[in-house]
Amino acid sequence: MNKYSWILICGILSLSYSSVIAQESTINAIEVSNNIQYSEFYKHLEYLSSDELKGRDTGSEGYAMAAEYVADEFNKNGLLPFGDDDTYFQKVPLIKRSLIKSSIKVEALLNGEKVEGKYGENISLLINPNYDKIDSEQELVFVGFGNILPEDNINDYEGINVKGKTVIVSLGAPKGISSRSAFDPFSKVQNADENGASGIILFLPNRLIQGFAFKQMHNFLRSPMMSLTDTSIAKPMIDIDFKIAAYSKKELINDIFKLNGLKLKKELKRIKKGNFASKELKSKLNCSFNVKEENINCKNIVALLPGTDSTLKNEYVVLGAHLDHLGIGVEVKGDSIYNGMWDNASGSSAILSISKAYNELAEKPKRSVVFVCYTGEEKGLLGSSYYANRNNVINGNIIANVNIDMLGNLFETTDVIPLGYSHSNLSEAVDFAAGSLNLEIDDNEWEERMYLERSDQISFIQNEVPALNIGSGYTALNPKNDGQKIVDKWMQKKYHSPSDDLNQDYSDKSFLTYIKINFLTSFYISNVMDEIKWNEDSWVYNKYVLKEPK
């Protein structure tokens, strides 16, 4: 036998041995995932979504209590502190901005007559962190539903100039339009921005739920606006720069139309039928208010499981979920605590269960795994943005992110929607995890376009790190259940409301399944995969890595 044959045989034996070791490790990971106890998870969920923490608002005492709890559990699970100064906490300096209510003035003016917007009664305002005060007079343009849907031959901005003006936009879409983006408020906001508008007023045309919808929206908008003190990394979730951004009751829009000699009811009937109805109004909108600023410190909670491979330990996989919610707000049916059970005590509790599972592996993964519970997601992805840019990974690189936001589903499903699936070879890890749990993969393009850039994973993608957010599918195990309808109803009735607590209906089996799929996915990335690579033909790669212009 010559030396080359011997080298070849040794190489084959080495590869075979490595393959056996990898197979044994994945078998052990599946065994560990099967031993994850729902009762352990529920213990965390019960505390983190309890009234005691008063909704875990960013910077609040309740959030601080939740952060201490998470840090203590990380310590119990054998994880190393990976925050500031050898602690589990990373300070996140923020600027808190609040509207000075006495300074607010909103009015539409025409020929000496005016229609007044009353803050908190018929109009609510969103603060733009780029301005410490607003004093603006703008022309008004009604753009119907504010949709741009080439596939349906709809462009509500066609033939009308909205540059430097405030657009009035009705939520919804014409009859017969099935595109979900037609109903999405964020799409309407982006359409206005891309057409040069300087302001936007959204309103709901449905008369029956005006009071409830306005109360819910105002509770969200009236909360202080927070932003990172370090403006160099303050990347907005949606890059817009409106001077005026408002949500209004229908009655105020009706009064503005009357001031202009128009009938809102007639215009709404026209656009509902699909008739083009965009038009400039004669009245001007005056809006002014002042903003109070103060500095606060909040914190991410960060822990480390060091990798075992001498080289790969310098590659870090970040597994995270946001811990914050909305705190105490407007009372709804006698309850003013916005517990945020599904959004996102469920995700933070899953992080704790998964970190315990890692501690029970026979052999720890080759790559290092970072566990993070972020602050300020509800304020604009602040904690994850700060961590993605200001972490303690000194002699290495973050090579992948797995984000958990609203774990599992309210019902058992047969499929999974992994946001980010088609943009990198992290899809291999999802394939392994989903296959192990007999779940089908729905690479849902619409869902991804809607939500990939709206949760904490985008903070890592903006830093050129491939990321996943493994959401539940809509195909219910029980064929009698319309999964999409159930979730849409929840979003309308319970999202960002006090009723998102443990008293609502949800599926403990779905929660447990998605704890397992996130554990198995992150394990496969940290211990089995070779080099993590982008798919270079993906729109995410082109936008955030190549940074190609729109």
HELIX and SHEET records of a PDB file:
HELIX    1   1 LYS A    3  ASN A   34  1                                  32    
HELIX    2   2 TYR A   38  LEU A   48  1                                  11    
HELIX    3   3 ASP A   51  LEU A   53  5                                   3    
HELIX    4   4 GLU A   61  LYS A   76  1                                  16    
HELIX    5   5 ASP A   84  ASP A   86  5                                   3    
HELIX    6   6 LYS A  101  SER A  103  5                                   3    
HELIX    7   7 PRO A  150  ASP A  152  5                                   3    
HELIX    8   8 ARG A  180  PHE A  183  5                                   4    
HELIX    9   9 PRO A  185  GLU A  194  1                                  10    
HELIX   10  10 GLN A  210  LEU A  221  1                                  12    
HELIX   11  11 THR A  231  ILE A  233  5                                   3    
HELIX   12  12 LYS A  250  LEU A  259  1                                  10    
HELIX   13  13 LEU A  264  LYS A  272  1                                   9    
HELIX   14  14 LEU A  312  ASN A  314  5                                   3    
HELIX   15  15 MET A  341  ALA A  345  3                                   5    
HELIX   16  16 SER A  346  ASN A  359  1                                  14    
HELIX   17  17 GLU A  377  LYS A  379  5                                   3    
HELIX   18  18 LEU A  382  ASN A  389  1                                   8    
HELIX   19  19 TYR A  421  HIS A  423  5                                   3    
HELIX   20  20 SER A  427  SER A  436  1                                  10    
HELIX   21  21 GLU A  445  TYR A  451  1                                   7    
HELIX   22  22 GLN A  457  ILE A  461  1                                   5    
HELIX   23  23 GLY A  483  LYS A  493  1                                  11    
HELIX   24  24 ASP A  508  ASN A  527  1                                  20    
HELIX   25  25 TRP A  539  VAL A  540  1                                   2    
HELIX   26  26 TYR A  541  VAL A  545  3                                   5    
SHEET    1   A 4 LEU A  80  PRO A  81  0                                        
SHEET    2   A 4 LYS A 279  LEU A 305 -1                                        
SHEET    3   A 4 PHE A  89  LEU A  99 -1                                        
SHEET    4   A 4 MET A 225  LEU A 228 -1                                        
SHEET    1   B 4 LEU A  80  PRO A  81  0                                        
SHEET    2   B 4 LYS A 279  LEU A 305 -1                                        
SHEET    3   B 4 LYS A 105  LEU A 110 -1                                        
SHEET    4   B 4 GLU A 113  GLY A 117 -1                                        
SHEET    1   C 7 LEU A  80  PRO A  81  0                                        
SHEET    2   C 7 LYS A 279  LEU A 305 -1                                        
SHEET    3   C 7 LYS A 133  PHE A 142 -1                                        
SHEET    4   C 7 THR A 166  SER A 170  1                                        
SHEET    5   C 7 GLY A 199  PHE A 203  1                                        
SHEET    6   C 7 ILE A 244  SER A 248  1                                        
SHEET    7   C 7 ILE A 123  LEU A 125 -1                                        
SHEET    1   D 8 LEU A  80  PRO A  81  0                                        
SHEET    2   D 8 LYS A 279  LEU A 305 -1                                        
SHEET    3   D 8 SER A 368  TYR A 374 -1                                        
SHEET    4   D 8 GLU A 315  HIS A 322  1                                        
SHEET    5   D 8 ASN A 397  ASN A 403  1                                        
SHEET    6   D 8 ALA A 467  SER A 472  1                                        
SHEET    7   D 8 ASP A 415  LEU A 419 -1                                        
SHEET    8   D 8 GLU A 440  ILE A 441  1                                        
SHEET    1   E 2 ILE A 148  LEU A 149  0                                        
SHEET    2   E 2 ILE A 154  ASN A 155 -1                                        
SHEET    1   F 2 GLY A 327  VAL A 332  0                                        
SHEET    2   F 2 ASP A 335  TYR A 338 -1                                        
END                                                                             
